[in-house]
Amino acid sequence: MSKSLPYSTKDVHYDNAKFRPRSFFKVVTQNLLTSNLRRDCGSCSTGKFLFLLLIFGVAYLMLAHASSSGVVSDDQAIVNRKSFYANSSIVNGAGKIKRLWRRPPRLPPRFSPDETGTGNGNGHVLGNPDVVRSMWIARQKKVKEAFIHAWSGYKKFAMGYDELMPLSQHGIDGLGGLGATVVDALDTAMIMGLDEVVAEAGSWVEEQLSERISKKGQVNLFETTIRVLGGLLSAYHLSGGEKGTNLTHAGPKPAVYLEIAKDLADRLLSAFTASPTAIPFSDVILHDKSAHPAPGGLSSTSEVSTLQLEFNYLSQISGDQKYSLEAMKVMEHMKTLPKIEGLVPIYISPHSGEFSGENIRLGSRGDSYYEYLIKVWLQSGASSNTNTSFLYEMYKEAMNGVRHLLVRKSIPNGLVFVGELPYGSNSGFSPKMDHLVCFLPGTLAIGATKGLTKKQAMENNMLNFEDLENLKLAEDLTKTCFEMYAVTSTGLAPEIAYFHTEEFSEEGHDGGNKSSEFVNDIIIKPADRHNLLRPETVESLFVLYRITEDPKYREWGWQIFEAFENHTKVDTGGYCSLDDVTSVPPHRRDKMETFFLGETLKYFYLLFADSSLIPLDKFVFNTEAHPIPINLKK
């Protein structure tokens, strides 16, 4: 990115000396030594005495001023408030004298009008707010164009298939054959105001999806719930269902999405009812409403605990509580299971209802368990009086466990990261962090402020010490997730990174960007260098920007978006995954994941949008970025 100097060529001959800081002592002595007063006073002994007295007086005042200055923390300021008032009568007189000699404020260089809207080199934007707003609107438009390009490739070569293979220009069904890209992309098009795409996708859903649901075979309970059921429910609300947020007049009526969602959910319920415990089976046969466990018999912890937002909302809008009851049984059962400081293994058995193994991580198979603890509680209204308040307690305990057991700093530059305990808490720590873990900063920030901005939460006295700790960790981890992109030659993150610590180091596996400050902190092994167009970092940038209102998160997002444009865009339509983010040009993989349209581009668009679009205190996003309204009926 260009880093322009904070002045224009118009300022080259401008005398900027007046802005240089000069002490009061220097000003007085320079004037005394260069004026006639020096000659007149120096000619008599009385003058010499008065001159020396003046010098000593000025020196005393300068020393007194310096000794009174200092910086204290907010905590120190609170602790010292009483002693300040107790001693105010003693220092009040001296303070009045000091104010007479107070140094005038240093003025910044003056910018010419044509400098508004330019970068200051630190990721922030200076200038006229209207110009800045126009710039982000233009960048939003670029994201919308990227979505149209991705959709056009899918529509041209793979319409109705689950996923597009953009290089070979055909479609594949890797998620059960329910047209996952269509449903995943639908609410993104609604949010972007792309009525033509909404009409195309909505018509396909209305005309094709019901028949497919009734005839298709095996699907994964988790993937089908978060992508297809979640997409249908979000489309129902965003198209005006039950007086929801009507963002579009294109496509079918909201009732169409709701009826299809109910039909799908009725079939998915067999995963719960067929299991001998509260833990559902992982796979469902749609056409005969049967279910069975995955090969090996185990379910992923994250998969069985990442269904509740969707099933709860379906019960709310349909009036049928059976969906919510089955999904919440899972969480109520997991509440009773033993944990390690709130942390849980990544596998669970639907046959015994117990966790299996000791592997603890917040990457694959563990991630969204922690995400839904806080989001399901927020969905219910975030009250201590709700029947989901136990989830908030589980979330708080788990985040304390994360800080205590999983958070470390890299060397030599101290990036904060979240590692793994592959053999439990009594065995070794692994400095491995999946890109999937980059969901965590956004979750921590939402958990701290409950979707409000940090400023609003502070003004309402909503943040306790634990919330502030979590918010600080969120900011630190977001920085790390961004650096996982910036450290590579392509500017795109690998699927997995390791971090250099006192105990772990590998030579020759850096990201390729030798100019990065963190090139020696982040280790990228050859098998982990691929990029699948994942959304987690962009999601956290979006949430952190909304909550902290710090523009650096937008700037970081724009850098990542440009890297996607430069390296993954396919000219004939669509975007592709990459084999190796550390080499340029990178070798391309022939696949566009559904979540690129459903999540990644949606979060980019919302990051650059006004904060009133899908506000975080009124919506929670499911783990596939489908917005679900909070407490809609209240």
Summary of the structure (lengths in Angstrom):
residues: 634
radius of gyration: 29.8
end to end distance: 46.5
largest distance: 113.7
contacts: 2167
relative contact order: 0.10
helix: 52%
strand: 9%
